[in-house]
């Protein structure tokens, strides 16, 4: 077996898994204002960006050949009904319009959820301390249509309400956006690895947690049921989140479904690696590429990763 490992040229010749810049989607956080570039302390090298600064970031990503971006919004104000999520002048809608004006060919995916926009930090309407499923679907549908109207190429619901893909598909079709694809966060686990993201998006729940609607980390078969239901409702692409702690789920999903499959290397995965790199415990370049290769090897067609720019430069 070692004969084919003897040189870099031989290793490249027989390599089974490859990475390309077009495999990567770069997550970005946008906030109101102008000239705002606010560092996120738990995620070195990441920022809350006003739309003008977001455009600059995307211009670099586009030049590098990265596949696209996914946008998360930090509104100026929050309320109990997440009105900033579906307002036509909401922050993601503003950023999407600015981005599509500057880079009309660059792929823009928008996250559709409510946790960044609610005063309580939960992903839906709360009544008597419980997140209500069906009333929340109306918010998600309105948000999706407003994002498509602003120019979003892909709509990515991450809330984990039951039936939301079907509700969004119906609303998009009715509004004239029947060609806008849905990328469903189909298997999104109630994970500890979202911690740094909650600082970045200012979305920490003010009470309780999200385990009543996000998936139990102990369950695998349930993930396949979730994915199957979302595909039946009209999801064009599916996603597993987080990525590295759930490589087995990615593999099972890839083996069972032919739908394009993504995985999200989430904030906690990024920050863990960055901490180890900063302390000299891991080689930076090898850690970045090995972690992404593992996700691709498990079966992901595309990867949402904060390492998108770094990995692209390493692959050049």
N, C-alpha and C positions, 0 to 999 in steps of 0.2 A: 504493500500500500504506500510505502514511503517514496517510491519512485516518482509518483506524480506530485510530491510535495517538495521536491528538491530545489526548485527555483521559483522566483516570483512569477516568471512567465508561465511556468507549468501550473502553478496554483490558480492563476487567472484563467487559464485555458479550461480547467475543469470545474471552475467555481459554479455552484448550483444556484446561489442567490445573489442578486445584484441590487444596488441602490442607484437611483437616478434622481436628480433635483426635482423632476416632475412628479416624483412619488410623494413630495412633501407639501403639506399645508401649514402655513405659519399662523399661529394664533396671535391676535393683536387686540389691545384694549384701548378703546377710544372714549374720550371725555370732552365736556364742553370747553370752549375757550379758543385761544389762538396762541401759538408758540409754546404750548404746554408739552413738556417732556418730563414727566414725574417718575423718578425711579421707584421700582417695586423692591423693597428691601429683601424679601425672601426669595426673589427670583432675579439674581444678578444679570444685568444686560437687558432686562425687560422693563417697559415703561407704560404708564398711562399717557396716551397721546391725544392731543387735540386733532381734529380732522386734517389740518394743514401739515402737521408733523406726521400723521399717519400716512398721508400721501407720499411724503419723502421716504418713509420706511418702505413703502410698497414699491416705489420706483427702484430702490436698491434690490428688493426681492425679485422684481420683474427682470432686471438686468442680469441677475444671477441665474435665471431660468427656473426659479421655484414654481411649483405647480399652481399655487394660489394662496389666499389668506382666508381665515375665518375671523369675523369681527364679534367682539363682546363690548357691550356698552356700559358706561358708568354715568347715569343721568345726574342732572343738577339737583333734582329733588325726587323724593320717593313718596309713595302713598300706599294705601291698603289694596288698591285695585290695579296696580302696575301700569298706570296710564302712560308712563313714559315709554313703555315697551311698544305700544301700538300707535302712538301719536305719529302723524305724518312728518312732524318736525323733530322726532326723537333723535337721540344722538347717533344711533346706528344708521338710521335713515339719512341723516346729514352726512355722515362719513362715507356711506355707500355712494351717495350722489357725487361727492367730491372725488372719490376714488375712480368712479366710472368716467367722469369727465376727463380726469388726468390720464387714466390708463384703461381705455375702453375694452381692450383685449385681455386684461388680467382677470383671472377667475376670482370672484368674490363669493364666499360662502358666509352666511350670517347665522349665528346661534340664535335660536328662538327659545327663550325661557323667560321666567318672571322674577327669579330670585334677586337679580341685580336691581330691580325696579320696585319691589315691594318694601314697605317700611319694616316688615317683620322678617324679611329675608327668606321666606319660603317660596316655592315654585308655583303656587296657586292661591285661589281664594280660600281664606281661612274663616271657618265658622265654628265657634265654640272650641277653638284650639285644634281643629282638624282641617287638613287640606282637602277641599272638595274637588272631586275629579271632573265631573261633567260641566259645571259652570266655568271651570278653567279653560276648557276647550275653546270657548268663544274668544277668550283673550289670545290664545295661541294662533287661532285662525286669523284674527284681525292683524296680529303682529306679522304673520307670514305674508299676508297680502300687502301690507305696508312696506315690507322689505323688498318684495318683488317689484312693487311700483317704483321704489327708489333705484332699482337696477340690479338687485342681487341675482347672481347666476344660480345659486343653490341655496335651499332653505334647510336648516339643520335643527330640528326640534330636540332639545336635551332635557326636557322637564320630567319625563317618565310618567305622564298621565296616560291612563288606558284610553285607547281610541283616538289619540291626537293625530296620528298620521292620516287616518280617514277623514277627520274633520278638516285638517289643513288641505288635503288634496281636493276635497269638495269646494272649499272656499277659494283656493287658487283657480280651479277650473271655472268657477262661477264669475270670477273677476277678470277672466281672459288670460290667465297665466297657466294654461294647460301644459305648456312646454317647460315650465320651471320644475326641475327635479327636486325631490325630497331626499335628504341624507339623514336617516333616522339614527339617533343615539339609541339603538335598539336594546343593547345590553349594557346599561349604565349601572354600575354597582355603587352601593353606599360605602364609599371608600375613604379611608383616612388620608389617602394621597392627594386629596383636593385642597388640603390646608393652605398652601401658598396662593392658590387661585383665589381663595376667598378674600385674602388681603388685596390681591390685584383687582378683583371685580367688586370689592366692598359688598360681599353677598353672604356674610355669615348669618345663619338663622339667629333670631333674637330669643327664641325659645325652642326647646326640643331638638329634634334632628330630622333627617330626611329618610329614615329607614322605612317609613310606611309607604313610600312610593319608589325609592331607588332599591336596587336588588340586593339581596342578602349575599355577601361574599362567599358563603358556604355552598351556594347553589350553582350547578352547571346546567342540568337539564332544563331548568327554568329559563335560562338565557336563550336556549334554542326555541322554546315556546314563544318568548318575547319577539325574537327575530322573525319567526314564521308568521306571527300575527301582524307585525308591521309590514312585511312583504305583501301579505294578503290585503292590507289596507291601502297599498299603493306606494310603499317606499321604493325608491329607485336605487338607493345605496344604503348600506347598513354599517353600523359602527359598534365597536366594543371599547369600553372605557372603564378603568384604565387599561394600559396595554401590557407592560411587562409582568405585573402580578397575575395577569389573566391570559397568558399565552396559550394555555390549554383551551380556553373558550374561543380564541381566535382560530385555533387549529380545527376545533370541532365545527365551528361555523363555516370555515372554508370547505371542509369535507362534505358538509350537508347542503350548502346553498350555493347557487351559481351567481347570485347577485353580487355586484362589486362591493368589496368589504374594506372598511377603514378601521384604523385603531388610533386611539388618542394617547400619546405619551404625555401624561398629565403633569401638572405643576410639581407634584411631590416627587415624581420620578426625576424630573429635570433638576430640582433643587437638591435632592440626595446626591446625584452625580456631581453637581457643581460643588457641593460641600466637600466631597471626597477629593475632587480635583484640586480645589483650593488648598486642602491640607496636604497635598502631595501623596495621597494614598492611591490614586489611580492616574494613569496616563490619560491626559485630556483627549487627544485625538482618537486613540484606540477605544476609549470608553464610549465616546459619542457614536462612532461607527459600529461598534459591536452591539450596542444596545438597539440601534435602529435595524441592523441586519437581523437580529433575533426576532424582531417584530415582523419583518418581511418574511423571514424563513417560516414563521408560524402560519403565514397565509394572508397577511394584510396586503391589499393592493395599493393603499395609500396610507400615509401616516401624518397625523396632526402632531407637530413637534415644535417646541421652542428652540430646538437645535437646527431648524431648517437652514438658516443662513450659514452657520458654522459647518454643518455637514456638507452643504453644497460646495463650500470653498475647499474642504478636504478632498472632495471627489474630483475637483477640477484637475 
